[in-house]
């Protein structure tokens, strides 16, 4: 089998979770601050991205980080274009760590309208998908946000996700569809019902050779997305941490059968630039193990 076929099989059948290391320009300062690097440590975006790449490199090269417990890792564009130990990042992930590389492709969120935030336009998407394929990227990730249980707006953002998703599939990649429900949504359970109905309609419209992954907020009703876990067009259902701390996110995840994690902040919680390598690796190992165990149910 070629790399894509091996990666497809790992994503479908493997045990583990997705490590989301895709902080973009907007979220990077917060990620660095939580890591112990204050904003006066850089003077421009290039220096900031150097610092976050060093953080990501330390995580990825840690002995705790490997394909034994991690299925895939989501990268930001700048990370894909950089190297780790002399290898392009995606190549290092797959060839050295047996971790499937995935690329964040969205350009951020529009302002809230009708209780949702749609994705901004992606005028350079087709060129980015070509570059991703050339770099050995397996799939993509793009995020929308639902803040209110709006009957018309929720189907609208799902339609936008799948419109881009079909283009990503046509380029030979597997998209992660991520319409996040804000955990502060005042009628979160109703929003999730509307979301589930909209997603099902689009899944049932996919062709027999079209596959997606779904990244969703931990639902109010346990095993709400069991139908998607079993759906023939869904390669994997994963849960984001959504702002819950790691213990709470793990507890909610563990109650969802057949669903695995795709955590970002909850993965890096407790890591610090000031830690020795031994302390850093032990902290990361404990985090990975807890998320891995919660993903086995």
N, C-alpha and C positions, 0 to 999 in steps of 0.2 A: 504493500500500500504506500501511496505517496503521503507527504506530510499532512495535507488537508484531510485525507481519508482517516489517517491515524488520529488527528485532532478531533474530527467528527465523532469517531468511536469513543474517544476519551470523554468528550463532553456529554455524550449520550449515556454511557455506561459507567463511567468512572466514579469513584468516591472522593469527596472533598468539596471545596467551595471556590468561589471566585474572589480573588484579592483585587479590590478596586483601588488602583494607584494612579488615578486619572485627574487629580486636581488640575484645573485650568488656571489661566491668569487671574480670574476673579476670586477663586477659592484658595489659591496658593498661599497668600499672606497668612490666612488663618491656620492653614495646615502647618506652615513653618513656625508660627507662634506657639501652637500646641506642642510642637517638637522642641521648643526652647530657643528658637532663633527669632529675635525681635526684628521689627520692620526697618530699624535703622542699620541693619546689617547689609543692605544692598542699596544701590543708587539708581538702578535701572532694571528693566524687565529681564535683560540677559543675565545679569548677576543673580536676580531672584530665581530664574530657572536653573542656573548652575547650582544654587543651594538646594533646590528641591530635587534636582537630579541626583545630587550627592546623597540626599536622604533616601530616595527610592533605590539607589544603587546599594546602599547599606542594607536595606530590607531584602532586596532580591538576592544579594550575594551571601546573606546569612545562611548558615547551615540549617536553620529552622525552616527556611523557605524552599520547598521543593515540590515536585509533582506527586509525592507520596500522599500529601494532604491538601494540595492546592491544584484545582483543575485548570484554572486560567487566571490571567491577570489583565486588567483593563489599563491601557496606557493613554496618556495625553499625546497629541501630535509631536510636541517638542521632545518627548521621551522616545518615541519611535525613531526620531531622526538623530538620536544620540547613541553613544556606545556604552557598553558595560564590559570592562576587562578586555577591550579590543574587539568586541563583537557588537554588531548592531543589536539594539535592545531586544527586538522580537526574536532574533536568531538566538541570542543568549538564553532567553526564557525557554525556548523550545529545545534547542540542541544540548544545552548544559543542564537545565533544570526540569525538563519535561513538563513545562507549564505552557498552556495554550495562550498565544498572544491575541488580545482583543483591543480595538482602537475606539476611543471616544471620538465621535464625528460631529456632534452638534455644536453650535456656536453660541449656546446660552439660551436664555428665555426672554420672550416678549414681556411687556408689562401685563399685569393681571387684567383680564377682561372676562366678564361673566363667570367669575370664580375660578378661572383656570389661567395658566401661563403656557401658551403655545411655544414651540421652538422657533427661534429666529430663522430667517432664510439661510440656506446653505448653497450659495451660488457656485462654490468651488468643489462641491461634493464629488462629482464624477472624477475630477482629477485626483482628489484625495483618495478615492477608492482604488484607482489605478496604482497610486504610490503605495497604498497599504498592501495590495496584492503582491506588488514587487518586493515588499519587505517581509513577506511571509506571514502577514496578519490573517487570522482565521475569521474573525467576526468584528462587529461594530457595536457601539452602545450610544444611545441618544435618549435624552430625558425631557419630559414634560412634567408639569405639576398641576394637581387638582386641589383647590382650596375650598371649594363649595360644591354641594351636590346639585349641580346645574344640569337639567335634563337634556338640553341641546348642546351645551359646550363640551361635556365629557365625550359624547360620540365624536365631536369635531376634533378633539386632540388625538383620539385613537385613530381616526381616519388619517390625520396628518402623519402619525407614527408609521402606519402601514403604507402610506404613499411613498415615504422615503424608504421604508423597509423593502418594498418591491424593487426599487432601484438598486439597493444594496445587494439583494439576492441576485439580480441580473448581472451584477459585477463579480459574482462568484464568492461572495462572503455571506456569513450568517448574522443577521442583525439581532441585537437585543432590543426589544421594544420595552421602553420604560416610562409608563405614565404613572408617576408617583402620586399617591394620595397623601397630602400633608397630614401628619399625625395630629395636628391641631384643627383639622376640618371639623366644624361643629356637628355635622351629620355624616360622620365618616362611614358608618355602616351602609347608609343609603348611597353614598358616592361609590362605594365598592360594588354595590349591586348594579348600578348603572354602568360602571366600568367593565364588570364581568360580561354583561350582556353585549356591550359594544365590541369587546375583544373577541368574544365567541363568533360573532357575525363575520368578522374579518378572517379569523382562523379558518372558518368553514369555506371561505372563498379562495383559499390558497390552493395552488396546484399540487399534484402529487410529488413534485420534485422541489417544492419550496418549503423551507424550514425557517422558523424563528425561535428565539429564546425570549422569555418574558421575565422582566425584573419588576417586582411589585412590592408594595408596602405590606408589612405584616398585617393581615386582616383581622377585623373584629370577630369574625366567625371562623373558628378553626377548620382547616381543610376546605376552605371556601373554594380554593383553586385546584381541587383534586381533578376536576374535569380537564383542566389544562395540562396537568401532569400526564394524563393518559392520552391526550390528543395526539394523533399521528403526525401533525405538522409542527408540534412543539418539541424542540430538541431538549430544552431544560427550562424549568421554572426556578427562579432564584428570588430571594427576598433581600431588599436593602435594609439597612438598620434604621433609617428614617429619623435619626435624632435621638433614638433610645440609646442608653448606655449599653455597653457590651453585654452585661449580665441580663438585662431586660430583653435586648434584641435576641440573644441566644435562647432565652426561655420561650419567647414567642415563636422563634424559628423551630424549636424542637417539637412544638405541637403540630407542625404542618408536615404530614407524611409525604415523602418523595420530593421535598423542596430543599434546596441548599442555599447557603448564604452568598451574598455579594456585598461585602462590607468594606467601607473605606475608613471613616473616622473610628468606627468601633474596632477595626483591625489594628490601627496604629495607636490606640489609646494606651498611654503609659510609656510610650517610647520617647527618648530624649537624646538630643545631640550630646549632652554631657555624660551620658552613661558610658562606662567602659564597654568594650566589645562583649565581654562575658555577661555583663548586666543586660546589655541590649539584646543579645541573642536569647538569654533566658526569658526576658519579658516577652519578646516576640514569639518564642516557642510556646509559652503558656497561652498567649492570645490565640495562636493558630490552633493549638490543640482544643481549646474550648469551643472555637467556632466549628472546627472539624467534627467534634462530637455532636454538636447541635445539628449539624448537617446530615448526620447518618440516619435520622429517623425516617 
